[in-house]
Amino acid sequence: MKGVEIRCSAENSRSAAPPEPLGFKLESTTRQAEVLHGRPHDFLKFGLLAEDERVW
């Protein structure tokens, strides 16, 4: 496995909080990626590669 990816709504701060302290890097923001509850939402993509430094 080369890496792991986490995607979450940019509006959901509780979902967006855990990845960075675990060593994940914010790789991109996909604007208006999905329609949730009748309106478009941006999504954040965090990544952790096999060669990245571990914080745990």
N, CA, C, O and CB atoms as a CASP TS submission, in Angstrom:
PFRMAT TS
TARGET T0000
AUTHOR 0000-0000-0000
METHOD Language model
MODEL 1
PARENT N/A
ATOM      1  N   MET     1       0.848  -1.156   0.000  1.00  0.00           N
ATOM      2  CA  MET     1       0.000   0.000   0.000  1.00  0.00           C
ATOM      3  C   MET     1       0.907   1.236   0.000  1.00  0.00           C
ATOM      4  O   MET     1       1.860   1.320   0.774  1.00  0.00           O
ATOM      5  CB  MET     1      -0.972  -0.011   1.222  1.00  0.00           C
ATOM      6  N   LYS     2       0.595   2.180  -0.872  1.00  0.00           N
ATOM      7  CA  LYS     2       1.403   3.393  -0.990  1.00  0.00           C
ATOM      8  C   LYS     2       0.915   4.527  -0.106  1.00  0.00           C
ATOM      9  O   LYS     2       1.687   5.424   0.233  1.00  0.00           O
ATOM     10  CB  LYS     2       1.422   3.852  -2.414  1.00  0.00           C
ATOM     11  N   GLY     3      -0.361   4.497   0.274  1.00  0.00           N
ATOM     12  CA  GLY     3      -0.869   5.574   1.104  1.00  0.00           C
ATOM     13  C   GLY     3      -2.336   5.411   1.439  1.00  0.00           C
ATOM     14  O   GLY     3      -3.002   4.467   1.014  1.00  0.00           O
ATOM     15  N   VAL     4      -2.816   6.375   2.223  1.00  0.00           N
ATOM     16  CA  VAL     4      -4.203   6.382   2.666  1.00  0.00           C
ATOM     17  C   VAL     4      -4.767   7.771   2.403  1.00  0.00           C
ATOM     18  O   VAL     4      -4.064   8.773   2.534  1.00  0.00           O
ATOM     19  CB  VAL     4      -4.327   5.994   4.181  1.00  0.00           C
ATOM     20  N   GLU     5      -6.039   7.822   2.032  1.00  0.00           N
ATOM     21  CA  GLU     5      -6.705   9.084   1.748  1.00  0.00           C
ATOM     22  C   GLU     5      -7.948   9.207   2.618  1.00  0.00           C
ATOM     23  O   GLU     5      -8.681   8.238   2.817  1.00  0.00           O
ATOM     24  CB  GLU     5      -7.071   9.191   0.250  1.00  0.00           C
ATOM     25  N   ILE     6      -8.177  10.423   3.139  1.00  0.00           N
ATOM     26  CA  ILE     6      -9.388  10.726   3.899  1.00  0.00           C
ATOM     27  C   ILE     6     -10.069  11.898   3.214  1.00  0.00           C
ATOM     28  O   ILE     6      -9.431  12.909   2.921  1.00  0.00           O
ATOM     29  CB  ILE     6      -9.069  11.050   5.407  1.00  0.00           C
ATOM     30  N   ARG     7     -11.376  11.760   2.957  1.00  0.00           N
ATOM     31  CA  ARG     7     -12.175  12.853   2.397  1.00  0.00           C
ATOM     32  C   ARG     7     -13.269  13.198   3.386  1.00  0.00           C
ATOM     33  O   ARG     7     -13.871  12.317   3.999  1.00  0.00           O
ATOM     34  CB  ARG     7     -12.780  12.471   1.009  1.00  0.00           C
ATOM     35  N   CYS     8     -13.523  14.509   3.536  1.00  0.00           N
ATOM     36  CA  CYS     8     -14.611  14.935   4.407  1.00  0.00           C
ATOM     37  C   CYS     8     -15.132  16.285   3.942  1.00  0.00           C
ATOM     38  O   CYS     8     -14.439  17.026   3.244  1.00  0.00           O
ATOM     39  CB  CYS     8     -14.146  15.006   5.880  1.00  0.00           C
ATOM     40  N   SER     9     -16.348  16.590   4.333  1.00  0.00           N
ATOM     41  CA  SER     9     -16.949  17.875   3.995  1.00  0.00           C
ATOM     42  C   SER     9     -16.163  18.989   4.674  1.00  0.00           C
ATOM     43  O   SER     9     -15.806  18.875   5.846  1.00  0.00           O
ATOM     44  CB  SER     9     -18.444  17.919   4.415  1.00  0.00           C
ATOM     45  N   ALA    10     -15.896  20.057   3.946  1.00  0.00           N
ATOM     46  CA  ALA    10     -15.171  21.199   4.496  1.00  0.00           C
ATOM     47  C   ALA    10     -15.976  21.877   5.605  1.00  0.00           C
ATOM     48  O   ALA    10     -15.404  22.563   6.452  1.00  0.00           O
ATOM     49  CB  ALA    10     -14.845  22.207   3.388  1.00  0.00           C
ATOM     50  N   GLU    11     -17.279  21.692   5.604  1.00  0.00           N
ATOM     51  CA  GLU    11     -18.131  22.294   6.624  1.00  0.00           C
ATOM     52  C   GLU    11     -18.188  21.478   7.912  1.00  0.00           C
ATOM     53  O   GLU    11     -18.706  21.956   8.921  1.00  0.00           O
ATOM     54  CB  GLU    11     -19.521  22.471   6.083  1.00  0.00           C
ATOM     55  N   ASN    12     -17.671  20.271   7.893  1.00  0.00           N
ATOM     56  CA  ASN    12     -17.721  19.400   9.060  1.00  0.00           C
ATOM     57  C   ASN    12     -16.380  19.465   9.797  1.00  0.00           C
ATOM     58  O   ASN    12     -15.489  18.650   9.558  1.00  0.00           O
ATOM     59  CB  ASN    12     -18.056  17.938   8.647  1.00  0.00           C
ATOM     60  N   SER    13     -16.253  20.429  10.681  1.00  0.00           N
ATOM     61  CA  SER    13     -14.981  20.635  11.383  1.00  0.00           C
ATOM     62  C   SER    13     -14.595  19.445  12.264  1.00  0.00           C
ATOM     63  O   SER    13     -13.408  19.205  12.483  1.00  0.00           O
ATOM     64  CB  SER    13     -15.059  21.891  12.233  1.00  0.00           C
ATOM     65  N   ARG    14     -15.561  18.711  12.765  1.00  0.00           N
ATOM     66  CA  ARG    14     -15.249  17.539  13.600  1.00  0.00           C
ATOM     67  C   ARG    14     -14.610  16.426  12.780  1.00  0.00           C
ATOM     68  O   ARG    14     -13.758  15.701  13.292  1.00  0.00           O
ATOM     69  CB  ARG    14     -16.519  17.015  14.284  1.00  0.00           C
ATOM     70  N   SER    15     -15.001  16.278  11.525  1.00  0.00           N
ATOM     71  CA  SER    15     -14.387  15.270  10.658  1.00  0.00           C
ATOM     72  C   SER    15     -13.035  15.726  10.139  1.00  0.00           C
ATOM     73  O   SER    15     -12.151  14.902   9.902  1.00  0.00           O
ATOM     74  CB  SER    15     -15.305  14.949   9.488  1.00  0.00           C
ATOM     75  N   ALA    16     -12.866  17.028   9.960  1.00  0.00           N
ATOM     76  CA  ALA    16     -11.634  17.561   9.403  1.00  0.00           C
ATOM     77  C   ALA    16     -10.516  17.690  10.439  1.00  0.00           C
ATOM     78  O   ALA    16      -9.350  17.829  10.070  1.00  0.00           O
ATOM     79  CB  ALA    16     -11.902  18.900   8.780  1.00  0.00           C
ATOM     80  N   ALA    17     -10.852  17.647  11.722  1.00  0.00           N
ATOM     81  CA  ALA    17      -9.859  17.860  12.770  1.00  0.00           C
ATOM     82  C   ALA    17      -8.852  16.717  12.958  1.00  0.00           C
ATOM     83  O   ALA    17      -7.665  17.010  13.102  1.00  0.00           O
ATOM     84  CB  ALA    17     -10.562  18.093  14.052  1.00  0.00           C
ATOM     85  N   PRO    18      -9.239  15.447  12.966  1.00  0.00           N
ATOM     86  CA  PRO    18      -8.292  14.373  13.294  1.00  0.00           C
ATOM     87  C   PRO    18      -7.150  14.105  12.309  1.00  0.00           C
ATOM     88  O   PRO    18      -6.069  13.736  12.767  1.00  0.00           O
ATOM     89  CB  PRO    18      -9.039  13.146  13.447  1.00  0.00           C
ATOM     90  N   PRO    19      -7.310  14.263  10.992  1.00  0.00           N
ATOM     91  CA  PRO    19      -6.241  13.833  10.095  1.00  0.00           C
ATOM     92  C   PRO    19      -4.883  14.508  10.316  1.00  0.00           C
ATOM     93  O   PRO    19      -3.869  13.811  10.353  1.00  0.00           O
ATOM     94  CB  PRO    19      -6.665  14.073   8.705  1.00  0.00           C
ATOM     95  N   GLU    20      -4.826  15.823  10.463  1.00  0.00           N
ATOM     96  CA  GLU    20      -3.533  16.508  10.558  1.00  0.00           C
ATOM     97  C   GLU    20      -2.719  16.117  11.795  1.00  0.00           C
ATOM     98  O   GLU    20      -1.516  15.898  11.656  1.00  0.00           O
ATOM     99  CB  GLU    20      -3.755  17.996  10.564  1.00  0.00           C
ATOM    100  N   PRO    21      -3.298  16.015  12.994  1.00  0.00           N
ATOM    101  CA  PRO    21      -2.489  15.563  14.139  1.00  0.00           C
ATOM    102  C   PRO    21      -1.943  14.144  13.970  1.00  0.00           C
ATOM    103  O   PRO    21      -0.974  13.766  14.628  1.00  0.00           O
ATOM    104  CB  PRO    21      -3.317  15.630  15.407  1.00  0.00           C
ATOM    105  N   LEU    22      -2.566  13.361  13.088  1.00  0.00           N
ATOM    106  CA  LEU    22      -2.091  11.995  12.842  1.00  0.00           C
ATOM    107  C   LEU    22      -1.049  11.933  11.727  1.00  0.00           C
ATOM    108  O   LEU    22      -0.589  10.850  11.366  1.00  0.00           O
ATOM    109  CB  LEU    22      -3.263  11.093  12.492  1.00  0.00           C
ATOM    110  N   GLY    23      -0.673  13.097  11.180  1.00  0.00           N
ATOM    111  CA  GLY    23       0.370  13.138  10.153  1.00  0.00           C
ATOM    112  C   GLY    23      -0.134  13.275   8.735  1.00  0.00           C
ATOM    113  O   GLY    23       0.670  13.365   7.807  1.00  0.00           O
ATOM    114  N   PHE    24      -1.447  13.293   8.538  1.00  0.00           N
ATOM    115  CA  PHE    24      -2.001  13.475   7.199  1.00  0.00           C
ATOM    116  C   PHE    24      -1.781  14.915   6.749  1.00  0.00           C
ATOM    117  O   PHE    24      -1.799  15.833   7.569  1.00  0.00           O
ATOM    118  CB  PHE    24      -3.510  13.116   7.170  1.00  0.00           C
ATOM    119  N   LYS    25      -1.576  15.111   5.464  1.00  0.00           N
ATOM    120  CA  LYS    25      -1.402  16.437   4.880  1.00  0.00           C
ATOM    121  C   LYS    25      -2.639  16.792   4.068  1.00  0.00           C
ATOM    122  O   LYS    25      -3.189  15.950   3.358  1.00  0.00           O
ATOM    123  CB  LYS    25      -0.127  16.496   3.995  1.00  0.00           C
ATOM    124  N   LEU    26      -3.076  18.050   4.176  1.00  0.00           N
ATOM    125  CA  LEU    26      -4.175  18.513   3.339  1.00  0.00           C
ATOM    126  C   LEU    26      -3.650  18.616   1.917  1.00  0.00           C
ATOM    127  O   LEU    26      -2.742  19.400   1.641  1.00  0.00           O
ATOM    128  CB  LEU    26      -4.751  19.888   3.840  1.00  0.00           C
ATOM    129  N   GLU    27      -4.218  17.827   1.015  1.00  0.00           N
ATOM    130  CA  GLU    27      -3.740  17.780  -0.364  1.00  0.00           C
ATOM    131  C   GLU    27      -4.564  18.646  -1.303  1.00  0.00           C
ATOM    132  O   GLU    27      -4.022  19.230  -2.241  1.00  0.00           O
ATOM    133  CB  GLU    27      -3.746  16.362  -0.858  1.00  0.00           C
ATOM    134  N   SER    28      -5.870  18.737  -1.061  1.00  0.00           N
ATOM    135  CA  SER    28      -6.691  19.529  -1.978  1.00  0.00           C
ATOM    136  C   SER    28      -8.062  19.812  -1.383  1.00  0.00           C
ATOM    137  O   SER    28      -8.506  19.179  -0.426  1.00  0.00           O
ATOM    138  CB  SER    28      -6.840  18.809  -3.317  1.00  0.00           C
ATOM    139  N   THR    29      -8.710  20.792  -1.997  1.00  0.00           N
ATOM    140  CA  THR    29     -10.112  21.092  -1.727  1.00  0.00           C
ATOM    141  C   THR    29     -10.851  20.966  -3.047  1.00  0.00           C
ATOM    142  O   THR    29     -10.521  21.657  -4.011  1.00  0.00           O
ATOM    143  CB  THR    29     -10.298  22.526  -1.092  1.00  0.00           C
ATOM    144  N   THR    30     -11.825  20.109  -3.099  1.00  0.00           N
ATOM    145  CA  THR    30     -12.647  19.955  -4.294  1.00  0.00           C
ATOM    146  C   THR    30     -13.910  20.773  -4.076  1.00  0.00           C
ATOM    147  O   THR    30     -14.739  20.460  -3.221  1.00  0.00           O
ATOM    148  CB  THR    30     -12.981  18.440  -4.586  1.00  0.00           C
ATOM    149  N   ARG    31     -14.032  21.815  -4.860  1.00  0.00           N
ATOM    150  CA  ARG    31     -15.147  22.740  -4.678  1.00  0.00           C
ATOM    151  C   ARG    31     -16.429  22.164  -5.257  1.00  0.00           C
ATOM    152  O   ARG    31     -16.441  21.600  -6.351  1.00  0.00           O
ATOM    153  CB  ARG    31     -14.836  24.088  -5.326  1.00  0.00           C
ATOM    154  N   GLN    32     -17.499  22.318  -4.505  1.00  0.00           N
ATOM    155  CA  GLN    32     -18.829  21.845  -4.895  1.00  0.00           C
ATOM    156  C   GLN    32     -18.785  20.387  -5.369  1.00  0.00           C
ATOM    157  O   GLN    32     -19.333  20.038  -6.414  1.00  0.00           O
ATOM    158  CB  GLN    32     -19.409  22.743  -6.002  1.00  0.00           C
ATOM    159  N   ALA    33     -18.125  19.561  -4.578  1.00  0.00           N
ATOM    160  CA  ALA    33     -17.899  18.163  -4.943  1.00  0.00           C
ATOM    161  C   ALA    33     -19.168  17.320  -4.903  1.00  0.00           C
ATOM    162  O   ALA    33     -19.350  16.426  -5.729  1.00  0.00           O
ATOM    163  CB  ALA    33     -16.873  17.561  -4.028  1.00  0.00           C
ATOM    164  N   GLU    34     -20.037  17.603  -3.950  1.00  0.00           N
ATOM    165  CA  GLU    34     -21.258  16.817  -3.798  1.00  0.00           C
ATOM    166  C   GLU    34     -22.398  17.726  -3.359  1.00  0.00           C
ATOM    167  O   GLU    34     -22.184  18.789  -2.777  1.00  0.00           O
ATOM    168  CB  GLU    34     -21.055  15.668  -2.779  1.00  0.00           C
ATOM    169  N   VAL    35     -23.599  17.284  -3.651  1.00  0.00           N
ATOM    170  CA  VAL    35     -24.782  17.996  -3.184  1.00  0.00           C
ATOM    171  C   VAL    35     -25.318  17.242  -1.972  1.00  0.00           C
ATOM    172  O   VAL    35     -25.709  16.079  -2.071  1.00  0.00           O
ATOM    173  CB  VAL    35     -25.872  18.118  -4.315  1.00  0.00           C
ATOM    174  N   LEU    36     -25.330  17.914  -0.838  1.00  0.00           N
ATOM    175  CA  LEU    36     -25.848  17.336   0.403  1.00  0.00           C
ATOM    176  C   LEU    36     -26.931  18.251   0.934  1.00  0.00           C
ATOM    177  O   LEU    36     -26.745  19.465   1.021  1.00  0.00           O
ATOM    178  CB  LEU    36     -24.715  17.135   1.462  1.00  0.00           C
ATOM    179  N   HIS    37     -28.045  17.674   1.283  1.00  0.00           N
ATOM    180  CA  HIS    37     -29.167  18.446   1.836  1.00  0.00           C
ATOM    181  C   HIS    37     -29.578  19.575   0.889  1.00  0.00           C
ATOM    182  O   HIS    37     -29.960  20.660   1.329  1.00  0.00           O
ATOM    183  CB  HIS    37     -28.792  19.025   3.215  1.00  0.00           C
ATOM    184  N   GLY    38     -29.496  19.308  -0.399  1.00  0.00           N
ATOM    185  CA  GLY    38     -29.971  20.255  -1.396  1.00  0.00           C
ATOM    186  C   GLY    38     -29.027  21.380  -1.774  1.00  0.00           C
ATOM    187  O   GLY    38     -29.405  22.274  -2.531  1.00  0.00           O
ATOM    188  N   ARG    39     -27.792  21.352  -1.256  1.00  0.00           N
ATOM    189  CA  ARG    39     -26.848  22.396  -1.650  1.00  0.00           C
ATOM    190  C   ARG    39     -25.444  21.838  -1.818  1.00  0.00           C
ATOM    191  O   ARG    39     -25.099  20.831  -1.199  1.00  0.00           O
ATOM    192  CB  ARG    39     -26.840  23.522  -0.620  1.00  0.00           C
ATOM    193  N   PRO    40     -24.623  22.487  -2.657  1.00  0.00           N
ATOM    194  CA  PRO    40     -23.278  21.972  -2.919  1.00  0.00           C
ATOM    195  C   PRO    40     -22.347  22.147  -1.713  1.00  0.00           C
ATOM    196  O   PRO    40     -22.420  23.133  -0.980  1.00  0.00           O
ATOM    197  CB  PRO    40     -22.681  22.673  -4.137  1.00  0.00           C
ATOM    198  N   HIS    41     -21.476  21.157  -1.540  1.00  0.00           N
ATOM    199  CA  HIS    41     -20.496  21.179  -0.454  1.00  0.00           C
ATOM    200  C   HIS    41     -19.103  20.967  -1.023  1.00  0.00           C
ATOM    201  O   HIS    41     -18.902  20.168  -1.938  1.00  0.00           O
ATOM    202  CB  HIS    41     -20.820  20.099   0.608  1.00  0.00           C
ATOM    203  N   ASP    42     -18.140  21.699  -0.462  1.00  0.00           N
ATOM    204  CA  ASP    42     -16.739  21.475  -0.779  1.00  0.00           C
ATOM    205  C   ASP    42     -16.244  20.291   0.048  1.00  0.00           C
ATOM    206  O   ASP    42     -16.726  20.052   1.156  1.00  0.00           O
ATOM    207  CB  ASP    42     -15.884  22.756  -0.504  1.00  0.00           C
ATOM    208  N   PHE    43     -15.278  19.552  -0.500  1.00  0.00           N
ATOM    209  CA  PHE    43     -14.684  18.438   0.223  1.00  0.00           C
ATOM    210  C   PHE    43     -13.185  18.623   0.333  1.00  0.00           C
ATOM    211  O   PHE    43     -12.529  19.079  -0.603  1.00  0.00           O
ATOM    212  CB  PHE    43     -15.007  17.114  -0.463  1.00  0.00           C
ATOM    213  N   LEU    44     -12.649  18.260   1.497  1.00  0.00           N
ATOM    214  CA  LEU    44     -11.213  18.292   1.738  1.00  0.00           C
ATOM    215  C   LEU    44     -10.652  16.899   1.531  1.00  0.00           C
ATOM    216  O   LEU    44     -11.292  15.904   1.872  1.00  0.00           O
ATOM    217  CB  LEU    44     -10.894  18.812   3.164  1.00  0.00           C
ATOM    218  N   LYS    45      -9.445  16.831   0.968  1.00  0.00           N
ATOM    219  CA  LYS    45      -8.781  15.535   0.805  1.00  0.00           C
ATOM    220  C   LYS    45      -7.448  15.586   1.546  1.00  0.00           C
ATOM    221  O   LYS    45      -6.593  16.426   1.263  1.00  0.00           O
ATOM    222  CB  LYS    45      -8.571  15.184  -0.714  1.00  0.00           C
ATOM    223  N   PHE    46      -7.288  14.668   2.503  1.00  0.00           N
ATOM    224  CA  PHE    46      -6.053  14.528   3.262  1.00  0.00           C
ATOM    225  C   PHE    46      -5.365  13.244   2.821  1.00  0.00           C
ATOM    226  O   PHE    46      -6.031  12.257   2.509  1.00  0.00           O
ATOM    227  CB  PHE    46      -6.328  14.523   4.799  1.00  0.00           C
ATOM    228  N   GLY    47      -4.044  13.251   2.795  1.00  0.00           N
ATOM    229  CA  GLY    47      -3.310  12.060   2.391  1.00  0.00           C
ATOM    230  C   GLY    47      -2.147  11.761   3.315  1.00  0.00           C
ATOM    231  O   GLY    47      -1.550  12.664   3.901  1.00  0.00           O
ATOM    232  N   LEU    48      -1.836  10.486   3.434  1.00  0.00           N
ATOM    233  CA  LEU    48      -0.681  10.014   4.188  1.00  0.00           C
ATOM    234  C   LEU    48      -0.009   8.950   3.331  1.00  0.00           C
ATOM    235  O   LEU    48      -0.607   7.915   3.036  1.00  0.00           O
ATOM    236  CB  LEU    48      -1.092   9.449   5.610  1.00  0.00           C
ATOM    237  N   LEU    49       1.232   9.204   2.933  1.00  0.00           N
ATOM    238  CA  LEU    49       1.972   8.257   2.108  1.00  0.00           C
ATOM    239  C   LEU    49       2.808   7.329   2.978  1.00  0.00           C
ATOM    240  O   LEU    49       3.138   7.660   4.117  1.00  0.00           O
ATOM    241  CB  LEU    49       2.866   8.998   1.109  1.00  0.00           C
ATOM    242  N   ALA    50       3.144   6.171   2.435  1.00  0.00           N
ATOM    243  CA  ALA    50       3.909   5.183   3.185  1.00  0.00           C
ATOM    244  C   ALA    50       5.242   5.748   3.668  1.00  0.00           C
ATOM    245  O   ALA    50       5.712   5.382   4.745  1.00  0.00           O
ATOM    246  CB  ALA    50       4.148   3.949   2.332  1.00  0.00           C
ATOM    247  N   GLU    51       5.852   6.632   2.888  1.00  0.00           N
ATOM    248  CA  GLU    51       7.163   7.171   3.270  1.00  0.00           C
ATOM    249  C   GLU    51       7.079   8.419   4.161  1.00  0.00           C
ATOM    250  O   GLU    51       8.115   8.925   4.592  1.00  0.00           O
ATOM    251  CB  GLU    51       7.949   7.503   2.026  1.00  0.00           C
ATOM    252  N   ASP    52       5.876   8.922   4.445  1.00  0.00           N
ATOM    253  CA  ASP    52       5.728  10.080   5.321  1.00  0.00           C
ATOM    254  C   ASP    52       6.123   9.722   6.751  1.00  0.00           C
ATOM    255  O   ASP    52       5.962   8.587   7.198  1.00  0.00           O
ATOM    256  CB  ASP    52       4.285  10.606   5.280  1.00  0.00           C
ATOM    257  N   GLU    53       6.640  10.721   7.449  1.00  0.00           N
ATOM    258  CA  GLU    53       7.028  10.528   8.850  1.00  0.00           C
ATOM    259  C   GLU    53       5.796  10.240   9.697  1.00  0.00           C
ATOM    260  O   GLU    53       4.754  10.873   9.531  1.00  0.00           O
ATOM    261  CB  GLU    53       7.775  11.772   9.391  1.00  0.00           C
ATOM    262  N   ARG    54       5.922   9.298  10.589  1.00  0.00           N
ATOM    263  CA  ARG    54       4.823   8.925  11.488  1.00  0.00           C
ATOM    264  C   ARG    54       4.893   9.767  12.752  1.00  0.00           C
ATOM    265  O   ARG    54       5.980  10.035  13.264  1.00  0.00           O
ATOM    266  CB  ARG    54       4.877   7.411  11.840  1.00  0.00           C
ATOM    267  N   VAL    55       3.750  10.181  13.251  1.00  0.00           N
ATOM    268  CA  VAL    55       3.714  10.939  14.488  1.00  0.00           C
ATOM    269  C   VAL    55       3.261  10.081  15.675  1.00  0.00           C
ATOM    270  O   VAL    55       3.201  10.565  16.806  1.00  0.00           O
ATOM    271  CB  VAL    55       2.794  12.135  14.331  1.00  0.00           C
ATOM    272  N   TRP    56       2.949   8.835  15.421  1.00  0.00           N
ATOM    273  CA  TRP    56       2.525   7.958  16.509  1.00  0.00           C
ATOM    274  C   TRP    56       3.560   6.896  16.763  1.00  0.00           C
ATOM    275  O   TRP    56       3.380   6.059  17.648  1.00  0.00           O
ATOM    276  CB  TRP    56       1.181   7.315  16.198  1.00  0.00           C
TER
END
